[in-house]
Amino acid sequence: MTVAFDVYVGPLTLYYAGQWENLGQRYARQSGGTYHMIRTEGSDDRVTDLAVLRPALVEWRRQLNEALGSNIAEPLDWDEASSEYATGRPNWDGYIALRLWAAYAEHPDLMLPLHAGELEEDPAYRRSTAKAAGSSRFPHLIRSIEFWLPSPFEFTFKADAPNGDAVDFGSAATLLEHLQDLNDATWKADQATIAMWGMASPSPEAPFEQAAKYGFSTLLTLAKYACEKHMPMKLDY
């Protein structure tokens, strides 16, 4: 069984109501097939009424704004009534490889692996996330972020998500800067080349750098969309 890994960008009302499609669902619908999604959390009690969800999510955002206070220059604000969203599927392999690529860019003295392995066991990742190492150059990419919010700030933080889970948050604008800086520091690829990287998902046996390029292309596209549309990004798995 393949475990899907998607990134959603758009109003959280649509996300939590389940009124959006990932790439697998869209392909199944357009081709007349069936897509089965199995989640670890039960969905029987999920609220799907937009009129009920939207005020609750706006209130969650207000409380988050209040907690962040003067730590952010711009209050969190986006259109929860919008019907526009975007999704992408970097896959676990692509997302992990991209984060490791950033970690190795910070520690060029370490030899690149042939394939991306477990994050916690990787020497470059351990260095980049060690508290004693100080600030990472790409924290909004390397750290285990669940949400990237449409407000520019440099720090990451832990808070309750709308479903009550304590998760890590970052900034979509800062993530986009990190991705652009990573490209400038390593590949120096133009937009046409980057777009080509995201055209076909590599196999699980693909080389480390190929998987990282695929993850980079997908995440860069979504980070740009989040900044242009001023919407939050969220991991979905």
N, C-alpha and C positions, 0 to 999 in steps of 0.2 A: 504494500500500500504506500503510495507517495504522499508525503505530508506537504501540502501546499504552503507557500509563504508569499504573501502579497503585501503591497503597500497601498493604502487608501488615502486620497486627498480630497477633502470636501467637507460639507457640513456634517457634524457628528450626529445630527438628528437622523439623517438617512442611514448612516452607518449602523447605529444601534437599533434602528427599526428593521434592518436587514433589507432596505429598499435600494440596493445597489448590486452590481454584478462584478465578480472578479473575472479575469480573462478566461478561466476555464468555464465558468457559467455562461459567459457570452458566446464562446465558441460552441458549446453544447446547444444553446438556444438557436444559433444561426444555422447549425448543421443538422438540427433535428434530433440531436442525441440527448442523453440524460446525464446530468452532473450530480453526483452524490457528495455532499459535504458532511463530514463527521467532526463535531467539535467536542472538546473535552468538557466544556460547560454545557449544562442542560439548557435548552432553548424553549421549553414548554412555558416558562413563566416570563418570557421576554415581552416587554411592552412594544407594540408595533404601531400604536396610534400616534401619528406625528403631532397632533394637537396636544397630546399628553406629554410626549417626550420633549418637545421643543422648549417649553417653559422650564422644565427640569434641567435641561442642558444649559440654558441661558443662566439659570441660577447657579449651577456648578461653576460656570465661567466667572460669574460675579464674585463668588467666594474665592476662586483662585486669584482673581485680580486683587482682591482685598488682602490676601495672604502675601502676594508678591510686593504690593505697595510700590514704594519708590525704587525698588530694585530693577524695575523695567521702565524704560523711557516712554514707551507707548503702551496704553492699556490694551489688554487682549480684547479684540473685537472682530467678528466676522459675521457674515450673513447666514444664520442658521435656517432661514427660509428658502435658501437657494436650492435648486434642483440639479446644479452642476457638480460633477465630481470626476475624478480621474483615478485609474488604478494601474498598477504595474506588477509584474511578477519577477523579482530578481532571483527567486529561489533561494533556499538556504545556502546552497553552495556558492552562489554569486555574492550574496550578502556577507557571508563569513569571509570569503576570499577578499572582498573589497576592504573590509575592516582590517584584515591582516596586511593587505597591501599598504594601507596607511600606516600601520604599526612598523612595518619594515622600512618605510620611507623615513620614519623618525629614527631608526636604528640601522643605518646602512652598513655597520660593521658586521651584522649578522647575515648569514647566507640565506637566500630565498629558498623556501621549500619547493619541491616539485609539485605538490598538491596541498591544498588548504586542509589543515587538520582541525582538531578541537581547539577552540579559542583559549580556554584556560590552561591548556598544556603548551601553548606556543610561547617561545622565549621572548619574541618581540612584543607580543600582546601583553605578556606579564610585565614587561618593562614599562610599556605605555600606560598601563592601568595601575601600576604600583603607587601607593600613596607617597612613598618616599621619593618618587621620581619627579614630583612636582607636576606642573601643568603639561598635558599633552598638547601637541600642535593641532590635533584634529579631534578634540574631545566630543564634539557633537556627532561625529561619525564613528569613532572607535568605541565609545561607551555604549552600554546596553540601553539605548533610548527607545521608549515605546511611542511617544508623541513628540512631534516637532511643531511648535506653535508659531503663528504668523505675527511675531514681534521680535525685533532684533535685540538680543542680549547674548553675553559671552559665557555665562555660567550654565551649568546643568543642575537640575534639582529633582528631588523625589517628592511626590504628592499623590493624593488619591485621584484615580481616574474616575470618570462618571459612574462606572460599575462598582466603585469602592475599593478596587485593587490599588495597592501602593506601587507606583511605577516611576520610571525616570522620564523626565521631560527635557527637551532642548528647544532650540530656535530653528525654524525652517530657513531663515535668512542666513544664520551662521552656518548651518549645514551646507547651504549652497556655496558659501565662501570657502568652506573646508574642501568641498569637492573640486572647486575651481583651482584652489591652491595645490591640491594633490596632483591634479593634471599638470599644472605648471611646473611642479617639482619633479615629476617623473615622466609621464608619456609625452606631454606637450602636443597633444593631439588636437586637430581642428574639429569643428562641429560635424562635418560630414563623416569623418572617421569615427567619431564617438557614436553617431547614429548607426553606423554600420555594425559596431560592436554589439548593439542591442537587438539586432534583427533575428538572431537565432540563439535559443538557449543552449549552452554547451552541455555535453554529457557529464555525468558525475565523475567520469575518468579524465575529464579535460584538464590540461595543465593549469597550474595555479594562476598565472597571469591572465589566461583566457577567461577563466571564471571571474576574476576580479574586474576585467574590462566589461563583461556583460553586466555585472552588478552595478558598476559605475554608470554605464549608459542609462540603465533603468532608473537608478536613484536620482541622477542628475536631471533627467526629464521631469520627474515628479517634483523635485525640489524647486525647479523653475516654475512649474505650474502652481505650486503652493504659494510662491512669492508673487506671481502675476495675479492670481485670483484672491490672494490674501485669505488662505484657508489652512487649517491644520492638516498635518500628515500623521498617519497612524499605521503601525504594523498590524497585519492580520494573519493569524496562523491557527 
